Amino acid sequence: MNTKTSTIYSSILVCVNYRDGHEKSCAGSGSQALLEAISKKLISKNIDIEVQTLKCFGRCQNGPVLRVAPGGDFFEHFSVEQIDKLVDYIMNQSS
């Protein structure tokens, strides 16, 4: 039986706000693709953290933006290539 790895964190909040026009936004910078990729990585590592969407952190110029909650760090200009670093952060903060 595979037991899920628990952490001090309960969720990862990913901004999915889209701003019309030429203004930068998290959704316009690819945050939707991050949702699925992060979820798949957490499942493959058996880490029990929910991935949730959030409308806006107010950091649109730095998107995509996500935050580990409760009380964890913000990650700005986040990309799929950084997911392993995110997993390491979660596990190192929890041990």
N, C-alpha and C positions, 0 to 999 in steps of 0.2 A: 504494500500500500504506500502510495506517495503522500507524504505529509507536506502541506504547504509551509513555506518559510514565512514566519511572521516578523514584522518589523515594528519600530516605534511609529511608523507612518501608516495612515489608513488610506490615503489617496494621492493621486497625482492629478493636479488640475491643469488642463490644457486650454489656453485661450483660443476660441474659435470665432472671434469677432471679425466681421468683414466691414470695411469702410468703403463707401462708394467713391468713385472718381480715382484720382491718382494718389490718394493718401495711403500710406503704408498701413498694413493691418496684419494681424497674426494669420487669419484665414488666407489672406492674399499672399502670405509668405509660406504657405504650405502646412499649416497646423493640422488640417484634416488628415493628411497622410500620416502625420506623427501619431495620431490616436491609435490607429490600427497597428502600426509598427511597435509602439510601446506596449500595447496590450499583448501582442504575440510574444514579445521578448519576456514579459513578466510571466506569462503562462509557461513558456519553455524553461524558465528558471524556477518555476514553482513558487513564485513570490506572490503572496496574498495581499495585493494592493489594488484598489479600484482606480480605474482611469476615468476621470470625469471631465466634462466640458465646462467652461466658464465663459461668460460673455466678454469680459474685458478686465484686464489688470491695470489699464491706463498706461501701458508701456508699448504702445503701438509701433513706435519707431524702432523698437528692439525685438520685434517679433520674428519668428514665433516665440512666445513666452509660455513657460510652464512653471509650476511651483509644486514642491512636495509638501504635503500637509498631514498633520497640522504643524505649523511653525518651521517648516524646512526652507531651504534656499530657493530663490528664483533662478531659473535658467533662461537666459535670453539668447536670441539668434540661434535657437536650438535646431538641430538637424538630426535626421535619421542616423547619421554616422556617429552621433554622440550618445546614442542610447546605452551602449555598454558603460560609458562613464557615469550615466545616470544610475544604472543598476549598481555599480560599484559604490557610488555615493550613498545610496539607500542602505546597502548592506553594511558599509563601514560605519555609518551613523547609528546603526541598530545594534552593533556588537559591543 
